Amino acid sequence: MLQKDVVAVIDVGSNSIKLLIARKNPKTGLIESSCKEGRETRISTGIGQQKPTLTQGAIAAGCQSIVELVGIARKYSPRVIKIVATSAVRDAVNGSEFTRRVNELTGIHIDILTGIEEANYIGKGLCSDPKVAAMEQLIQMDIGGGSLELIRFGNGTLQQVCSLQLGAVRLTERFVNDSAAPIPPETESQIEQHVRQAIKSSGFAFGPETVPFIVTGGAFKVIYNILEASNANATTSSPQILQKADIAALRSTLKNIPLLDRLMAYKVPVSRADILPTALITIDTVLECAGCQTVTLSACNLRYGIATELLA
């Protein structure tokens, strides 16, 4: 029997594919997770090309991950299983081939979100986080493999939303010739300049510096885990706080060491080790543009936003 108060959301991202089983808390009205599952399936290889194209290997791997997650979702008898795709499928010239294959295998249609739709859902998802739900104003940044979203909230409404092609996979493919080697200074400068220009062209309004800055996305979670592990005296804090100075220091370290050292010395996940230096350069540059010194990590992102809408 289908559970009317349970929904499943599968987010087909550029670097990972993730499932959320969710219901609404009848007392607080906030979204609660019954299950979270993910597959580090990078379907976005080639996203930095002039005409981004999903490889047949990426399509096959992505379909397999989705079929596995749909199987898990169905065990919870959700009222609906919603599958959405973001930058990698959105930008690929053969994105329709991928969505057709998924529909054939699962019987479920994939919605390909526009950049603005993606940013709006991310913003809605953040509102389900108890530690930020009461904030009157905030700025949010979400970074994925293909895109980076910036969102400004004020008085409970979305005041400004933008989606930029500044994902870590995209910029790594565009600027980094050898992702297993240290990043040369000239390459780092090119990435930083590109990010600054994209932020400037977007017209996104940062500030004042007193406005809380909330971050979401797998890259931030990896960064937080690395910084926590490197501090022997650290205890996991709640809420999870990241200092720009620590992000900048980690950027300086990881960009100067080869891939093997990132894996061995800093325990960077295999699925992220090649793109994390680019992600750090991008994040650090955005925070510098924003004049932001401290950010708060939230796990409530796009999937939570879609669940919020489905359970409204």
N, C-alpha and C positions, 0 to 999 in steps of 0.2 A: 504494500500500500504506500502511495506517495505521501511524503510528509509535507503538508502545506506550508509549514513555517520553516522549511529548510531549502536552501538553494546551493547550487554548486557553480563556481566560476573558474574557468581555466584561462589563464593569461599566456598567450603565445608571444613571448618576448624575443628580443634579438639574441640574447645570451642564455636564457633559461625559459622553461615552460613550467608554470606553477598552478596548483589547484588550491582553492579555498572552499571548504564546506562551511556554510554560515547560517546563523539564525539571529533574530533580533531579540535582545533581552527585553522582556515585557515590562520590566520596572524602569530601566534606564533609557530604553529606546535605542541603545547602541548595538552595533553589530558584534557578535561573538563568534569565534571560530570553533568548530567541532573537529576539524581536521585541516592540516596543511601538508601538502606534498609538493615536491619539485623535482625537475629533471634538468641538469645542466646540459642542455642541448643547444648548442650554438648553431642556429639556422642561418645566421646573418653573414657567414663567410662570403665575401664579395660585395658587401654593402657599400664599400668605399669606391667602387668602380663607377665609371661614367654612366653605365646602364646596369644598375644592381640586378643580379640574377641569382635566384636560389639554385644551388647545385642539386643534382639528383640525390646525392648522398644526404644533403641537408633535408630535403623533402622527405626522404625515407626515414631518417632519424627523428625528424619532427613528428611525423605521422605515428611512429611507434610510441613515442613519449605520450602523445595525446591519447592514443588508444589505451595505454596503461592507466593514465589518469582518469579517463572516462570510466574505466572498469572499477577503479577505486571509488569514484563519485557515486556510481550506481548502487554500491553497497549501502549508502546512506538514504536511498530512496528519496532524493531531492525532488521538489516540485518541478524544477527546471534545471537543466545544465546549460550554462551560457559559456560559449567559447569566443574569445576576442583575440585579434592579432594586432600588433602595433607596427613599429617602424620597419622591421625587416620584410614583412609581407606587404605592408603598405607601399614600400618603395620599389619592390622587386617587379621587374617587367613580366615575370611569370608567376606572380602571386596568386592569380586565379587558378593555376594548375594545382598549387598547394591546397587551396581551400576546397577545390573539387575532390581531391584525393581524400581529405579528411572527412568530407561529407559522405563519400562512398563507404568509408571504413566505419564511421560511427553513426551515420544517419543524422548528424547534427550540423547545422549551418554555422560557419564562422563569420562573425562580424569584423570587418576590417575598420578599425577606428582611425579617424583623421587625427592629426596632431592636436588640434584643439579639443576634440572629444576625449582623447587620451588624457590631456592635462586636466580637463574638467572632472573626469572620473577620479583621477589621482587626488584632486582637491576634495571631492566628496568623501573619498576614503579617509583622508586625514581627519575629517570632522568626526569620525567614529572612534578616534583615539581619545580616551578619557583624559590623558594628561595635556592635551591641547584643545579639547572641545570647548573649554571655557575661555580661551584666549580671544580677546576682542579683535586683535590685529596680529597678523603673522605673514611671513614669507616662506614659501616652500620651494625646495629644489629636488627634482627626481632625475637621476641619471641612469640610463640603460645602455644597451649596446649600440642602438641606432640613433637615439634622440635624447635630449635633455629638456625637461619641462621646468618652467618658472611660473609660480602662482602667487598672487597677492590676495590675502583675505582682509576684509574690514567689516566690522559690525555684522558678522555672520554671512556675508555674501562674497562671491568671487569678484574682485575688482579689476584684476588684470591677469590674463593667462597667455602664455606663449610657449610654443614648442619649437626647439631649435635642433638642427642636425649636428649635434655635438656629442653623440654617443661614443663610448670608448672603443668599440669595435670599428666604427666608421672612421674615427680620427686615426686610429692605429694603422688601418689599411691605407689611409690617404697619405700619412706623413712618415710612418716608420718603415724603413726598408728592411730591417732585420729585427723582429720583435724578440728574438732570443738574446740579442746583444744589448749592452748599455745604450741609452739614448744619447746621441751626440748633442752638444749644446746648441748647434744651429737648428736641429730638428725640434728640440724643446722650445726654442724661441719661435719657430714657425707655428707650432701648436698653440702656444700662448697668444701670439698675435692674432691667429685665426679666431680663437675663443673671444678675445677682447672685441674684435670687429663684429662678431656675431651678436654679442651682448649689446654693443652700441647700436647696431642696426635694428635690433628688436624693439628698442625704445622702452624696455622694461624699467620700471621705476623702483630702485632700491631705496632703503632708508625710510625713516631715520634709523640710526644704529640701534636704538632701543627696542625696535620691533623684533620679536622672537623669530629665529630662523630655523625652520624644521627641514630635515632632509630624509629622503626615502630612496630605496633602491639597494640592490645587492652589493654594489661597490662600497657603499657606506658601511654596511654590516661587516664586510671583509676588513675594511680599514679599522673599524672599531675593535674587531677581534684581534688583529695584529698588534694594535697599540696596547690592548689589555694584556696580551700574552707577553709583551716585551717589558712590562712593568711588573716585577716579581711581587711588589707590595700592593698591587692594585686589586680592588674588589669590584665586581661588576656593579655599576651604579644604575639606579632607576630614578628619574629618566636617564637614558644613555646619552652622555654629553661628549662631544668632540671639540677640541680646541684647534683653531686654525694653525697655531704654531706647531702643534704635533703633526697635523696633516702636511704642512710645509716641510717639516723635518723628514717625514717618511717619504715624501716626494723626492727630496734631495738624495736620500739613501737608495731607493729602489731604481731610480732612473740611471744610477751609476753602476749597477751590478747586473751581471747576465742572468738569464732566465733560471738557470740551475741554482744559483745562489738565492734567488727569490723563493724558489720551491723549498730548498733545504734549510736555509738560515732563518727565513721569515715565515715558513709554512703557508705561503700563499697558495690557495687552491689551484690545482692544475688548470681548471677551466677559466681562471682569472689571471694567471701569472703573466701571460703575454700582453694583456691589455691594461693591467693595473697601473703601471707608470703613466700611461696616457690619461687614465681616469684621474689620477692624482694631480697631474698638471692642469687638467680641465677644472677640477673641483677647486683647487687652490686659486686658480685665476679668477673663477667666478666669485669666490669669497672675497678676494682682493677688490674686485670691481664693486662688490656690495659693501665693502668696509666692515665686514662681519668677522668677529674674532671667536665666536662660540656658536655651535649648532647643536640641535637636539635631534637624535635619531628616532624615527617612528617606523613601525612595521605596517602601519595602516596605509596602504597605497591603492593602486588602481583596482585590484580585486575587491577590496572593501567598498570602494565607491560604487562598483557595479552591483554588488550584493545589497548595498543600501537602497539602490533604485529598485531592484527586484523585490525587495521586502517592504517597500513603502506602502 
